[in-house]
Every structure is written in C-alpha cells, then in structure tokens.
Amino acid sequence: MSDITLLQPFTFNKITFNNRMAMAPMTRSRAGNEGNLATEQMAIYYSDRADAGLLITEGTVVSKKAVGFINVPGIYSAAQTESWKQVTQAVHDKGGKIFVQLWHTGRLSHPELHNGELPHAPSAINPEAKAYVKSGFIDTVTPKAMTISEIKDTILDFKNSAKNAVEAGFDGIELHAANGYLFHQFFNAPSNTRTDEYGGNIENRARILFETLDALKGIIDYSRVGVRLNPSMHGVQGMVIDEETIPIHEYIVNRLNDYGLAYVHLTEPFTDVSEVPYAVTEIAKHFRPIYKGLLMINKSFTKETGNKVIEDGYADMVAYGVPFIANPDLVARFKKNAPLNTPDPTTFYTFTEKGYNDYPKMEV
C-alpha cells in the first residue's frame, strides 16, 4: 500500500514533501515551565513523527494576551524562540519539515490566565464555552472588545512571532484562523458586532486576517505561510453558522489565491451540520474549485478515505490529528497496513510524560 498517492513524495512551491500526510496541530499542554518554553520532550515528540510530509505544531501563542490554555508554548519572547531551535533541529535531522501554528485564542480564555484582566475579542460577547485553566475546564466570561489600537498591536504580535519562527528554524508558519479563535471570531457575524472597519460587511470582518498577512511581507516568504480555516463549525466553542458564514469563507479563500501561500488548511465539520441552515457538509469538495493552490483537509480521515479525497481531486494533502498522538510511526504503519495504537484521551492535555512519548512503535 506504500504506492498509493497519499504516501508518495511531491513538490509544491519548491517545497518537497515526504508524502501527502501532515500532522495536524494539536494542543498537548506540555510547556508548563517558567516562560512556557519548548522542551527536550517536545523535540522528541515532533522528531519521532518527522517522516510525515509536514508537521504543524500545536497552537503556539503570539503574546501573553493570546493565551487561552495553560501550559501551551509561546514564540513571542527571545527565550521561547531559542527553545524552539532544539525542536526544528531535531526534525530537520530526520529529514522532516515543520511549520509553527501561530495562535491567539481571543474570547476563548479566562481572566485567571491574564492576572484577572478580561480576555480580548472583537466584541463583548461571551462564547458560553470553556477555557482550560489550572483547575481544569471552566466557563468563559464576557470578554473585552478590542480597541483599534489593540487590534493593530495584535497584528504586530503575529508579525513578531513570524520573525521569531524564522529565527527558530521553522520551515514556515500557519495562521490559526479557525476553530472559534480570534480570527474566526472576527469573521463570524454573531461574534462580531463591531461598527468600525473591522465589523459589519464581509470585507471588514475579514480585514484583520489580510492586514496580518500583509504585515508578514518581508518577514517570511508567502510560500512558507499557511492559513487554517473551519468554515462549517457550528455549536462548538461559541461558533454559529448564519447566512454569511460560508460566503465570508469563500471570499477569504478566493482572496488567498493572490498570496501564493504554502497551503490553505481546511477542516471538515466537527459536528453533523446536515440539518443546519446555510452550512456546507463537504468542505474540501466545496472549496476545491475556489482555491488554486495547495489545499489541505483535516478531520477523521483514515488511510483509505485520505487517499480517496486526494485521488478524487478535492485535496492535495490530508492532515491527521489523534492518530499521530498514539502512533509516532503512523506513516510507516500506513505503508505496512499495520494496526494502530489506541490513544488515551485522558492524557491529551496533562502536563505529564504519560501519554506523550511513551506510545510504542512497531517492532522492526
């Protein structure tokens, strides 16, 4: 089965990938140290999976204000930038490629993570969701609506983090504009009731993403930048689909054609949206005619369904999440049609070694 398209190397935008499998970004909360630095254990974790076509790191915050989970790494300080070098070097030593996902959680946070201050968001609307703090998952609160100055500062935070990513040796960056986090909150009309240039019509609500991309010019080549979107997210993390949800994502994806990006990373719906008005149930199929570059798709694919979505022409790469947690040698297992380890969800976000680098590899 190693001769299937999914497992074959390919080249796009002068980047050669080992195969068409990416490891999706997944929060693992293993940076519970002073300064939220990348660790030696994280270097082992990522390098063990370096035979994937592309590794995308866990969400990595661009500022202290961006934090919405405990024990997640950042890339805004000099110490954090230095700490990531051991990770990128370990991945490169094994012939892998790694992008860092740049993250701002926006309203999906809690004052407990910000010295009592309210988290920032487009508008002062409580997502009625959960934030992950020391005591576990707790209810979110009504956030503070960002000022224009705070929006501009946040764009500079992404620019600074992209600069740090280059210094740390990453092959590229992914802007996290999905899953109900800050960019997504701006896109979504129910979470963005602003009346200034960042609210109202579709162009205004998408403005922060394109101003961020424009700010990256001269910092990192666009062929080393990916953007992640989740167009049909509904009923999760405060996101609600309305009549403009799909149109704004169509507008965004179409405009992204102008940037020559490394890829656009789309996610199929997290929940059943077949009965939700205005939703799209097959994301890759819907957006493939709109986007002309490398299209990556994610959400519960198997080896067979992943290969099929590529063979059918709806995607160029498939991102796998949970299977990579439990199977550091997932690519090899796919090639040999070997059984997969079963993941332990109770260890996904715990700051312990258990459930991180202790899943067994196949015997050679």
Long-range contacts (C-beta under 8 A, 24 or more apart in sequence): 1-303, 1-334, 1-335, 1-336, 1-337, 2-335, 2-336, 4-303, 4-307, 5-307, 5-310, 5-311, 6-303, 6-306, 6-307, 6-310, 6-318, 6-334, 7-331, 7-334, 7-335, 9-53, 10-53, 10-316, 12-262, 12-263, 12-293, 12-294, 12-316, 13-223, 13-260, 13-262, 13-293, 13-294, 14-223, 15-97, 15-171, 15-223, 15-262, 17-53, 17-54, 17-97, 17-317, 18-51, 18-52, 18-53, 18-95, 18-96, 18-97, 18-331, 19-51, 19-52, 19-53, 19-331, 20-53, 20-306, 20-310, 20-316, 20-317, 20-318, 21-52, 21-53, 21-306, 21-317, 21-318, 21-319, 21-320, 21-330, 21-331, 21-334, 22-52, 22-53, 22-54, 22-55, 22-56, 22-265, 22-296, 22-317, 22-318, 22-319, 22-320, 23-49, 23-52, 23-54, 23-55, 23-56, 23-319, 23-320, 23-321, 23-324, 24-56, 24-298, 24-319, 24-320, 24-321, 24-324, 25-56, 25-57, 25-58, 25-59, 25-101, 25-174, 25-176, 25-228, 26-58, 26-321, 26-322, 26-324, 26-325, 26-348, 27-58, 27-59, 27-69, 27-72, 27-348, 27-349, 28-58, 28-325, 28-348, 28-349, 28-356, 29-69, 29-70, 29-71, 29-72, 29-132, 29-349, 29-350, 29-351, 30-71, 30-351, 30-356, 31-71, 31-72, 31-73, 31-74, 32-70, 32-71, 32-351, 35-74, 35-77, 35-79, 35-80, 35-83, 36-61, 36-71, 36-72, 36-73, 36-74, 36-80, 37-73, 37-79, 37-80, 37-83, 38-73, 38-80, 38-83, 38-84, 38-86, 38-87, 39-83, 40-86, 41-353, 41-356, 41-357, 42-73, 42-87, 43-86, 43-87, 43-89, 43-90, 44-90, 44-357, 45-328, 45-356, 45-357, 46-87, 46-90, 46-91, 46-96, 46-98, 47-87, 47-90, 47-91, 47-93, 47-94, 47-96, 48-328, 48-329, 48-357, 48-361, 49-96, 49-324, 49-328, 49-330, 50-90, 50-91, 50-94, 50-95, 50-96, 50-98, 51-94, 51-95, 51-96, 51-329, 51-331, 51-332, 52-96, 52-324, 52-330, 52-331, 53-97, 53-317, 54-97, 54-98, 54-99, 54-171, 54-317, 55-91, 55-96, 55-97, 55-98, 55-99, 56-98, 56-99, 56-100, 56-101, 56-174, 56-226, 56-265, 56-319, 57-87, 57-98, 57-99, 57-100, 57-101, 58-101, 59-101, 59-103, 59-105, 59-176, 59-181, 60-100, 60-101, 60-102, 60-103, 60-161, 61-103, 61-104, 61-105, 62-102, 62-103, 62-104, 62-154, 62-157, 62-158, 62-160, 62-161, 63-104, 63-154, 63-157, 63-161, 64-114, 65-104, 65-114, 65-119, 65-120, 65-154, 65-157, 66-103, 66-104, 66-105, 66-154, 66-157, 66-182, 67-105, 67-109, 67-113, 67-114, 68-105, 68-106, 68-108, 68-109, 68-110, 68-113, 68-119, 68-131, 68-132, 68-181, 69-105, 69-113, 69-131, 69-132, 69-349, 70-113, 70-132, 70-133, 70-134, 70-351, 71-349, 71-351, 72-103, 75-100, 75-102, 75-161, 75-164, 75-165, 75-168, 76-157, 76-160, 76-161, 76-164, 80-164, 81-164, 81-167, 81-168, 82-168, 84-165, 84-168, 84-169, 84-170, 85-168, 85-169, 87-168, 88-168, 88-169, 88-170, 88-171, 89-169, 92-169, 97-171, 97-172, 98-170, 98-171, 99-170, 99-171, 99-172, 99-173, 99-174, 99-224, 99-226, 99-262, 100-165, 100-168, 100-170, 100-172, 100-173, 100-174, 101-173, 101-174, 101-175, 101-176, 101-228, 102-158, 102-161, 102-162, 102-165, 102-173, 102-174, 102-175, 102-176, 103-176, 103-181, 104-154, 104-157, 104-158, 104-176, 104-181, 104-182, 104-183, 105-181, 105-182, 106-143, 106-181, 106-182, 106-185, 107-140, 107-143, 107-182, 107-185, 107-191, 107-238, 108-140, 108-180, 108-181, 108-237, 108-238, 109-140, 109-143, 110-138, 110-140, 110-141, 111-141, 112-138, 117-144, 118-142, 118-143, 118-144, 119-143, 119-144, 120-144, 120-146, 120-150, 120-154, 120-182, 121-145, 121-146, 121-182, 121-185, 121-191, 122-146, 122-182, 122-185, 122-186, 122-191, 122-192, 122-193, 122-194, 122-198, 122-199, 123-191, 123-192, 123-193, 123-194, 123-199, 125-190, 125-191, 125-193, 126-238, 127-180, 127-191, 127-237, 127-238, 128-238, 129-180, 129-237, 129-238, 132-349, 140-238, 145-194, 148-196, 148-197, 148-198, 151-198, 151-208, 154-182, 154-208, 155-208, 155-211, 155-212, 155-215, 156-215, 158-212, 158-215, 158-216, 159-212, 159-215, 159-216, 159-219, 162-216, 162-219, 162-220, 162-225, 163-219, 163-220, 165-220, 166-219, 166-220, 171-224, 172-220, 172-224, 172-225, 172-226, 172-262, 173-220, 173-224, 173-225, 173-226, 174-225, 174-226, 174-227, 174-228, 174-265, 175-209, 175-212, 175-213, 175-225, 175-226, 175-227, 175-228, 176-228, 177-209, 177-227, 177-228, 177-229, 177-252, 178-228, 178-229, 178-230, 178-233, 178-265, 178-267, 179-228, 179-230, 179-233, 179-236, 179-237, 179-267, 180-230, 180-233, 180-236, 180-237, 180-238, 180-239, 181-237, 183-208, 183-209, 183-212, 184-229, 184-230, 184-233, 184-239, 185-238, 187-245, 187-248, 187-249, 187-252, 188-239, 188-240, 188-242, 188-245, 189-242, 189-244, 189-245, 190-240, 190-242, 191-238, 191-239, 191-240, 202-244, 202-247, 202-248, 202-251, 203-251, 205-248, 206-248, 206-251, 206-252, 206-255, 209-252, 210-255, 213-259, 222-259, 222-260, 222-261, 222-262, 223-260, 223-261, 223-262, 224-262, 225-259, 225-261, 225-262, 226-261, 226-262, 226-263, 226-264, 226-265, 226-296, 227-256, 227-261, 227-263, 227-264, 227-265, 228-264, 228-265, 228-266, 228-267, 229-253, 229-264, 229-265, 229-266, 229-267, 230-266, 230-267, 230-270, 231-266, 231-280, 231-283, 231-286, 231-287, 232-268, 232-269, 232-273, 232-276, 232-279, 232-280, 232-281, 232-283, 233-267, 233-269, 233-270, 234-269, 234-271, 234-273, 234-276, 234-279, 235-271, 236-270, 236-271, 241-273, 241-276, 241-277, 241-278, 241-279, 242-278, 243-277, 243-278, 245-278, 245-279, 246-278, 246-279, 246-280, 246-286, 249-287, 250-287, 250-290, 253-287, 253-290, 253-291, 254-290, 254-291, 256-291, 256-293, 257-291, 257-292, 257-293, 260-293, 261-293, 261-294, 262-294, 263-293, 263-294, 263-295, 263-296, 263-316, 263-317, 264-291, 264-293, 264-294, 264-295, 264-296, 265-296, 265-297, 265-298, 265-319, 266-295, 266-296, 266-297, 266-298, 267-297, 267-298, 267-299, 268-297, 268-298, 268-299, 268-300, 269-299, 270-299, 284-309, 284-314, 284-315, 285-314, 288-313, 288-314, 288-315, 303-334, 325-355, 325-359, 326-359, 327-359, 328-357, 328-359, 328-361, 329-361, 329-362, 332-362, 333-362, 336-362, 338-362
